[in-house]
Amino acid sequence: MFLARNRPDIVYVSTLSIPWWPIIARVAGCRVLVHIHEAEGHVRPIIRHLLALPLLFSSDLIANSRYTVKVLSQSLPRTAARAQVVYNGVAGPASVTPPRAELSDPVRLIYFGRISHRKGVDVAIDAVAELKRRGRVARLDVVGAVFGGNEDYAQGLTDRIRRRGLQDSVRMVGFREDVWASLDDADIVLIPARLDESFGNTVVEAMLAARPAVVSAMPGLLEAGNGFGSVHFVEPDDVGQLASAIEVIVDDWSRWSGLAVQDRLRAREHHAPSRYRDEVVASIAESREP
C-alpha cells in the first residue's frame, strides 16, 4: 500500500468525513495529524461519539474553532484537550467597492451559500415580507446552489416567494463562481442559519467585502464574528428579530458601514491565508517530534 511503500513522517488528514485514514495511517506506523472542521453539536450524542472515534488514532489535532473543540470534548475529552485551534484562512477579493454612502430604496440584502433548510434561507425571505409589512422597501438576492437532496426545499422557496407576493423583491440568482461581485452590489449580508456550524466562513467573507452582516447567534458563527463591530447577532429562526436588525443597520447606516470598512482590515489580517498556512505548517513540524 502507499503508506507502507513511502513511509511518510506524518500523515495530515483534513476531514473526519473519511474516517478510516487516521486508522490506516496509525496502523502503518505513521504519526497522524488530524485537522477537524466538523462540529455537529445538534446530532444525538451516540452519533457524535461514533463520528469522533477515529480521532483516538491521531497523534495530534488541529481544530478550526474553539466550538469544534467543545463539541469534541463532549465525546472524547482527553483527545479534545490535545487540540490546537487554528482559525480558517479566508481569501478575500482583490478590491472592494465601498458601501454606499447613503442608502436609497430598496435596501439591498444578500444571502449567499448553500440552499438548504439548515441555512435558514426561508427565514431571510420571510424577513423581506416582514419588512414590506412594516413599510420598508428591500430587495434580497439569494446566491447559491442546491445540493443533492434539497431540491424540494428549493422549490418550496420559489413557492414561498410567490405566495408572499415577493416576486419583485426576492431574486433566486443561483450559483455564482465569483460571489464578490454580488457582495459589491449588496448593502447588508444575511446569515440566518438555524443549525450550528463549526465556524462561520461566510461571516468572515461578509467582513472581507466590507458589508455589515446580520447573523444567527449560533456558536461557530458567534466565534467568527466575535470582536467585530459590523456583525449584528439575532436569535435563529426569528423573522421579527432579523427584520428589526436590518432596520437598526439601515437607520444608522453611516455608523454600520463605517464599522464594516474597519472590520475588513482586521479580518484580512486575522484570516490571512498566509497566516493560516504558517500556523498549519508549524503544527505539522511540531507533530513530527516524537
C-alpha positions in Angstrom: 0.0 0.0 0.0 1.0 3.6 -0.5 1.9 4.3 3.2 4.0 1.2 3.5 5.9 2.0 0.4 6.6 5.6 1.1 6.8 5.7 4.9 5.9 9.4 5.4 7.0 11.1 8.6 3.5 12.3 9.2 0.0 11.9 7.6 -2.1 15.1 7.5 -5.8 14.3 7.5 -8.0 17.3 6.8 -11.5 15.9 7.4 -13.5 13.4 9.5 -15.8 12.5 6.6 -13.3 9.8 5.5 -12.9 8.2 8.9 -10.5 5.3 8.1 -7.5 7.5 7.2 -6.4 8.1 10.8 -6.8 4.4 11.5 -4.9 3.2 8.4 -2.1 5.7 8.9 -1.6 4.8 12.5 -1.6 1.1 11.8 1.1 1.7 9.2 3.2 3.2 11.9 2.9 6.9 10.9 2.2 9.9 13.1 -1.2 11.3 12.2 -2.2 15.0 12.4 -6.0 15.4 12.0 -7.4 18.8 11.1 -11.0 18.9 12.3 -13.6 21.1 10.6 -16.7 19.2 11.8 -18.8 20.2 14.9 -22.2 18.5 14.7 -23.4 19.7 18.1 -27.1 19.2 17.2 -26.9 15.5 16.5 -27.6 12.7 19.0 -24.6 12.0 21.4 -24.2 8.5 20.2 -23.7 9.6 16.6 -21.4 12.4 17.7 -19.3 9.8 19.6 -19.1 7.4 16.7 -18.0 10.2 14.4 -15.2 11.2 16.8 -13.9 7.7 17.5 -11.2 7.7 14.6 -9.6 10.6 16.4 -8.4 8.1 19.1 -5.8 7.1 16.4 -4.5 10.6 16.0 -1.1 11.8 17.2 -2.1 15.5 17.2 -5.1 17.6 16.4 -5.9 20.9 14.8 -9.4 22.4 15.2 -10.9 25.2 13.2 -12.6 26.8 16.2 -13.0 26.6 20.0 -16.5 25.4 19.4 -15.2 22.4 17.4 -13.0 21.6 20.4 -16.0 22.0 22.8 -18.2 19.6 20.7 -15.4 17.1 20.6 -14.8 17.3 24.3 -18.4 16.1 24.9 -17.4 12.7 23.3 -13.6 12.5 23.8 -12.5 15.0 26.5 -8.9 13.8 26.7 -8.5 13.8 23.0 -10.0 17.3 22.7 -7.6 18.6 25.3 -4.8 18.0 22.8 -6.3 20.1 20.1 -4.8 23.3 18.9 -7.1 25.9 17.4 -6.1 27.4 14.0 -8.8 29.7 12.5 -9.6 29.3 8.9 -7.7 31.3 6.3 -10.2 33.1 4.0 -9.1 34.7 0.8 -10.8 38.0 0.1 -11.4 39.9 -3.1 -8.6 41.8 -4.8 -10.5 45.0 -4.4 -13.7 46.1 -2.7 -16.5 48.5 -3.8 -17.1 50.7 -0.7 -20.5 50.6 0.9 -23.0 53.1 -0.4 -22.5 56.5 1.2 -26.3 56.9 1.6 -29.0 54.2 1.3 -31.9 54.7 -1.0 -34.8 52.3 -1.6 -34.5 49.4 -1.9 -32.0 48.4 0.7 -30.0 45.6 -1.0 -29.9 42.3 1.0 -27.9 39.2 0.1 -27.8 35.6 1.2 -25.0 33.6 -0.2 -24.2 29.9 0.4 -25.8 26.5 0.1 -29.6 26.4 -0.4 -30.8 24.2 2.4 -33.1 24.2 5.4 -30.3 24.3 7.9 -29.1 27.6 6.4 -32.4 29.3 7.0 -32.9 30.8 3.6 -36.7 30.7 4.2 -36.2 32.9 7.3 -34.4 35.6 5.1 -37.3 35.5 2.6 -39.9 35.9 5.4 -37.9 38.8 6.8 -38.3 40.6 3.5 -42.0 40.1 3.7 -42.0 41.4 7.3 -40.0 44.5 6.2 -42.6 45.0 3.5 -45.4 44.8 6.1 -43.6 47.5 8.1 -43.4 49.8 5.1 -39.8 49.1 4.3 -38.5 48.5 0.7 -35.9 45.8 0.5 -34.6 43.5 -2.2 -33.0 40.1 -1.4 -30.6 38.2 -3.7 -30.3 34.6 -2.9 -26.9 33.5 -4.3 -26.1 29.8 -4.2 -26.9 26.3 -5.4 -28.9 23.4 -4.2 -27.0 20.2 -3.1 -28.5 16.9 -3.9 -31.5 16.0 -1.8 -32.5 19.6 -1.2 -34.4 20.1 -4.4 -37.8 20.1 -2.7 -36.6 22.8 -0.3 -35.5 25.0 -3.2 -38.8 24.6 -4.9 -40.5 25.4 -1.6 -38.6 28.7 -1.6 -39.9 29.6 -5.0 -43.4 28.8 -3.9 -42.9 30.9 -0.8 -41.8 33.9 -2.8 -44.9 33.6 -5.0 -47.3 33.1 -2.0 -46.0 36.2 -0.3 -46.1 38.3 -3.4 -42.3 38.9 -3.3 -41.5 38.2 -7.0 -40.2 41.8 -7.4 -38.4 41.7 -4.1 -36.5 38.3 -4.0 -34.3 37.0 -6.7 -33.1 33.4 -6.8 -29.8 34.1 -8.5 -28.3 30.6 -8.5 -24.6 29.7 -8.2 -22.0 32.3 -8.9 -18.3 31.5 -9.3 -17.4 35.0 -8.2 -19.5 35.9 -5.2 -17.6 39.1 -4.6 -19.3 40.8 -7.4 -22.7 40.0 -5.9 -21.5 41.3 -2.5 -20.3 44.5 -4.1 -23.9 45.1 -5.2 -25.3 44.4 -1.7 -25.7 46.6 1.4 -26.3 44.0 4.1 -25.4 40.3 4.3 -27.9 37.9 5.9 -26.6 34.7 7.5 -29.8 33.2 9.1 -28.6 29.6 9.8 -30.8 27.6 12.1 -28.3 24.8 13.0 -24.9 25.1 14.5 -21.7 25.3 12.4 -18.2 24.7 13.4 -17.1 28.1 12.1 -18.6 30.9 10.0 -16.6 31.4 6.9 -19.5 33.4 5.4 -19.2 35.8 8.4 -15.6 36.4 7.5 -16.4 36.8 3.8 -19.0 39.5 4.7 -16.3 41.4 6.6 -13.8 41.0 3.8 -16.4 42.5 1.5 -16.8 45.4 3.9 -20.5 44.8 4.4 -22.5 44.7 7.7 -24.0 41.3 8.4 -27.0 40.1 10.4 -26.1 36.6 11.7 -27.8 33.9 13.7 -26.3 33.6 17.2 -25.1 30.1 16.8 -21.8 29.0 18.4 -19.5 28.8 15.4 -20.9 31.9 13.9 -20.6 33.8 17.2 -17.0 32.8 17.3 -16.3 34.0 13.8 -17.9 37.4 14.4 -16.6 37.9 18.0 -15.0 41.3 18.5 -16.1 42.7 15.1 -18.4 45.7 15.3 -20.2 45.3 11.9 -21.8 41.9 12.9 -25.3 42.1 14.4 -26.4 38.8 16.0 -30.0 37.6 16.3 -31.8 34.5 17.6 -32.0 31.8 15.0 -35.4 31.2 13.3 -36.8 34.6 14.5 -38.1 36.5 11.5 -39.1 39.5 13.6 -35.6 39.9 15.1 -34.0 39.5 11.7 -36.2 42.2 10.2 -35.6 44.5 13.2 -31.8 44.1 13.0 -31.9 45.1 9.3 -33.9 48.2 10.3 -31.3 49.0 13.0 -28.5 48.9 10.4 -30.5 50.9 7.8 -31.4 53.6 10.3 -27.8 54.1 11.4 -26.1 53.4 8.1 -23.2 55.7 8.4 -22.1 54.0 11.7 -22.6 50.4 10.5 -21.0 51.0 7.1 -18.0 52.6 8.8 -17.6 49.7 11.1 -17.7 47.3 8.1 -14.9 49.2 6.4 -12.8 49.0 9.6 -13.6 45.3 10.1 -12.4 44.5 6.6 -8.9 45.5 7.5 -8.9 43.4 10.8 -10.4 40.4 9.1 -7.8 40.5 6.3 -5.1 40.3 8.9 -6.8 37.8 11.2 -7.8 35.3 8.5 -5.0 35.9 6.0 -4.3 32.6 4.1 -0.6 33.2 4.6 -1.1 33.3 8.4 -3.2 30.2 8.2 -0.6 28.3 6.2 2.2 29.3 8.6 0.2 28.1 11.6 -0.7 24.7 9.9 2.9 24.2 8.8 4.1 24.9 12.3 1.7 22.4 13.7 2.9 19.8 11.3 6.5 20.5 12.2 5.7 20.1 15.9 3.7 16.9 15.3 6.8 15.3 13.7 8.5 15.5 17.1 8.1 12.1 18.9 
